[in-house]
Amino acid sequence: MPKMIFVNLPVADLSKSIAFYEALGAVKNEQFTDHTAACMVFSETIHAMLLTHDKFRQFTPKRIADARETSEVLICLSADSRDQVDGTLAKAAAAGGRADPAPKQDYGFMYGRSFEDPDGHIWEVMWMDLAAAQEAMSAPALA
């Protein structure tokens, strides 16, 4: 069985956050969703748990960071193409997110952009041509 990841995110408005992630293509898993939390499925191995602040506080004694003011984590999702990167950013912006809080990254063999969700959590979306990346990284450095 492959390892799975469950990214737990505190959200101010659960319904708004569910709608945002559904607009990106995530599917809500009703089995793990109630009025305090929602499990959003990106793939068989990647899930985002959206937790109200009260629910999130049950799992940590620490103060909840305001993701608009403090970077607590950067989450990166892979994409199958440059067009898919741009398409995901377009969906995020249309759903109320903020596109490109940081500059685009374009190295030819690797292309990435980022967006903020309604709570300010930063998600990166990255495409990479693995063969070209391996070739570029194995080339001798220029003196």
N, C-alpha and C positions, 0 to 999 in steps of 0.2 A: 504494500500500500504506500503510495507516495505521501510525503509529509504535506501537511496542510498548514495554511496560515490564516489566522483570524486577527485582523487588525481592529482593535477596539478604539472607537472614537467618541468622545463626548460631544453631544449636539444640543443646541439650544431649542430647536424646534424639530421634533422627531418627524412629523408629517412632511414638513418642507424638505428635510434631508432625505427621506425615503423617495420623494418625488424627484429630487435632484439625481440620486444615484440610479433610479429607474430610467431617467432620461439618458443616462450614459450607457445603458444596456445591462445594468445589474438586475438580477431577479430577486425579489423578496422571498425568503424561505419562511413561510407562515408558521412552520413548526417551532421556530425559534424567534418569533415576533409577538410582542404584546404592546401594551400602552407605554412601556418603559424602555423597550429595546426592539431593534429590527436587525435581522441577519440578511445582508445583501450579498448575493452570490455573483461573483465575476467569472468563476470557472470552478471546476471540481475541486481545485486546491486553494483558491483565493476567495476569502470572505471578508467583508467589512461588517463589524458589529457596531451599529449606531446605538449609543446609549444616552438616555437623558442624563443630565448632570447628577440627579439624585441616584440613579442606578450606577453611574460611573463611580461615584463616591463610595459605593459598597465594596469596590475592588482595590482602593488605594487610600492610604491616610494622607497623601500629598494633595496640595491645592491643585485644582484643575487649571491648566495653562490656558490663557486666551491666545488661541492660535493666530489671531490677527496682530498680536503684539510680540509673541515669543515663538520661536521655532522649536517644536517639541519633537518632530519627526518629519522626515521626507519619505514619502511612499512612492515607489516606482513600479509602473506596470509596463510590460513589454507590449509591443505592437508588431503586426506582421508586415507593415510597410510605412513609408513616409506619409502616404495619403491617409492611412489609418490614424497616425499621430495627429495630423491636422484635423481629421474628422472628429476625433475624440475631443479635441480642444473646442471645435465649433459646437459640439453638443453641450459641453460644459458651460460655455458662454451663453448659449441659448437657454439653458436651464437655470441661469442665475449665478453661475460661478464667475470667477475672474480669470481670464486667460492671460498667460504669460506674465506672472508676477516676477519672473526672472527671465533673462535673455534666452532666446532659442540657442540650442547647441547643435551645430552642424559641422561634422568632421568628415563629410562625404560618406564614410562607411558607417557612421552613427549619427542619428538625428533624434533630437528630443525637445520637447516643450513641456511646460508645466501649467497647472491651473490650481486655483483655490476653490474649495467647496464653500457653501454658504457660511460655515463656521470658521473659515480661514485655514483649514488643513490643506497643506500643499501636496499635490499628487503630480508626479512626473510621468510622462508617457514617452517611451523610448523605443526606437527601431534601430536594429544593428544588422549589418551584413557580416555575419560571423567570419566567413572566409576572408573577406577584405580586411576585417579588423585584425585577424591573426597575421595576415601578411604585413599590414602596416606596423604592427607591434613587434614583428620579428625582423623588420628591416633595420640595418645598422644605423645608429644615430649619426647625423651629419656633424662633422667636427667644425 
